[in-house]
Amino acid sequence: MNEPNDVNAVNDASDADETGEPAPRPSGGEAPGEAHLLGLLDGFIKTKVLIGAYKLDLFTACRTPRSRADLLAQLALPERSGTILLNACVALDLLHETPEGHLQVPPALAPFLVREADAPFRTTTYLLDYYDEVFRAMVDIDELIRSDGASSSFKLRDYFKDDVSEVRDEDAAEYSTYMEATMGKIVEVVLTSYPFAEHRRILDLCGNTGTFCASVVAATPGLQGAFLDVPACVELGAKALAADPELAARVTPIAGDLFKTPIPPDYDLITMCRSAMDWGDAKMGPVYAAIHSALPENGRFLIIERMLPETNTPEALALYLRSFYFLAKSQTTRYRRPSEHVALLEAAGFRDVEIITPPRAPYQLFQSMRLIVARRGPG
Ligand SMILES: C[S@@+](CC[C@H](N)C(=O)[O-])C[C@H]1O[C@@H](n2cnc3c(N)ncnc32)[C@H](O)[C@@H]1O
């Protein structure tokens, strides 16, 4: 039987001679290149099979073993397209076939693919819906690239406003869902990688609803904190904090604009998590300089985000691919290499800059997280 990845299967018809046997592959290195390309072309269809089956709620229907006829009837799918979908799902190991010929979602996939009320937030499940929207923005990929992403139809694309008070509450809530849900795992790793206890006051810039700041403060006795973000996000965060008066007394929400609000001077640690990447050097250079000026002597600036390797390497494929998602999502977001941050930090006046590689990634999708610590020197 052909494996799902077996590109020879794709070629069987055209390569077969009259005996039905596949003709020998041409020598000279063409076949491996062809196999690589055919594999890439199939990649799109595999993803669409997954998203299509998820949107049709096939996996919930297959929570327990079901016959093919039952499934087509329940989901009201035509015989031809429904069979095409079921066959592809089985071939991709998204559904298993029982000895009786019934189909069931494999136990390892069920927590992600079967819809359930009150299911815990799962990044992978969230991305199934989110990427459906992202992929729509990639339909004319050549135009997306040619326009530096400007042609994208992505609905939250214009979330970033020149006037931050224009960010709508419902957009802030949607934008924050994923970030809040994944922050706990990031904080866990950051706390093991950086000595927050050496500080008295932390200010988290672009701190969203304050989850990072509040979690670090809660885990660090004696630390006071503040987070700055657009008013709609800060309002959400302030409401959540009000439920915990003890923590609320130690965390100050600041509604503002990273590019316009003066950075308060009395914080000996300023942080930016998953945010510096949202703007180009022309915007971030002055922000780094303002942070440098606002810090006291020996104060530190900590940048936390996924970073590209210094040289192009296949291991960073996930980062290079995710960068395409940035083209769809925003006009300026991009990953930087640590050395690019260092150059910007040095131009802003920082002299003592350290790059920290955490012991592990916070979660599957968030590989290659780095911490950059920049210390303000005397004067
Ligand atoms: C990618 S999110 C990161 C949020 C948070 N640090 C985290 O890791 O979850 C970027 C954040 O920047 C905020 N933001 C966008 N424009 C801003 C601006 N001009 N001033 C302050 N915050 C801004 C967004 O509201 C959002 O919360």
The ligand as an SDF file (V2000), in Angstrom:
LIG
                    3D

 27 29  0  0  0  0  0  0  0  0999 V2000
    1.6370   40.3610   19.6130 C   0  0  0  0  0  0  0  0  0  0  0  0
    0.8390   41.1700   20.9120 S   0  0  0  0  0  0  0  0  0  0  0  0
    1.8170   40.7170   22.3170 C   0  0  0  0  0  0  0  0  0  0  0  0
    1.1170   40.9320   23.6010 C   0  0  0  0  0  0  0  0  0  0  0  0
    1.8080   40.3820   24.8460 C   0  0  0  0  0  0  0  0  0  0  0  0
    3.0650   41.0440   25.0960 N   0  0  0  0  0  0  0  0  0  0  0  0
    1.9830   38.8880   24.7340 C   0  0  0  0  0  0  0  0  0  0  0  0
    3.0940   38.3770   24.5380 O   0  0  0  0  0  0  0  0  0  0  0  0
    0.9650   38.2020   24.8310 O   0  0  0  0  0  0  0  0  0  0  0  0
    1.2100   42.8660   20.6330 C   0  0  0  0  0  0  0  0  0  0  0  0
    0.5440   43.8040   21.6090 C   0  0  0  0  0  0  0  0  0  0  0  0
    0.8770   45.1520   21.2170 O   0  0  0  0  0  0  0  0  0  0  0  0
   -0.2450   45.9700   21.4590 C   0  0  0  0  0  0  0  0  0  0  0  0
   -0.1250   47.2130   20.6910 N   0  0  0  0  0  0  0  0  0  0  0  0
   -0.3480   47.4150   19.3760 C   0  0  0  0  0  0  0  0  0  0  0  0
   -0.0940   48.6930   19.0430 N   0  0  0  0  0  0  0  0  0  0  0  0
    0.3110   49.3110   20.1800 C   0  0  0  0  0  0  0  0  0  0  0  0
    0.7250   50.6310   20.4750 C   0  0  0  0  0  0  0  0  0  0  0  0
    0.8100   51.5640   19.5250 N   0  0  0  0  0  0  0  0  0  0  0  0
    1.0450   50.9270   21.7450 N   0  0  0  0  0  0  0  0  0  0  0  0
    0.9810   49.9850   22.7210 C   0  0  0  0  0  0  0  0  0  0  0  0
    0.6030   48.6890   22.4870 N   0  0  0  0  0  0  0  0  0  0  0  0
    0.2780   48.3750   21.2280 C   0  0  0  0  0  0  0  0  0  0  0  0
   -1.3930   45.0990   21.0520 C   0  0  0  0  0  0  0  0  0  0  0  0
   -2.6210   45.5640   21.5790 O   0  0  0  0  0  0  0  0  0  0  0  0
   -0.9740   43.7610   21.6130 C   0  0  0  0  0  0  0  0  0  0  0  0
   -1.4370   43.5690   22.9270 O   0  0  0  0  0  0  0  0  0  0  0  0
  1  2  1  0
  2  3  1  0
  2 10  1  0
  3  4  1  0
  4  5  1  0
  5  6  1  0
  5  7  1  0
  7  8  2  0
  7  9  1  0
 10 11  1  0
 11 12  1  0
 11 26  1  0
 12 13  1  0
 13 14  1  0
 13 24  1  0
 14 15  1  0
 14 23  1  0
 15 16  2  0
 16 17  1  0
 17 18  1  0
 17 23  2  0
 18 19  1  0
 18 20  2  0
 20 21  1  0
 21 22  2  0
 22 23  1  0
 24 25  1  0
 24 26  1  0
 26 27  1  0
M  CHG  2   2   1   9  -1
M  END
$$$$
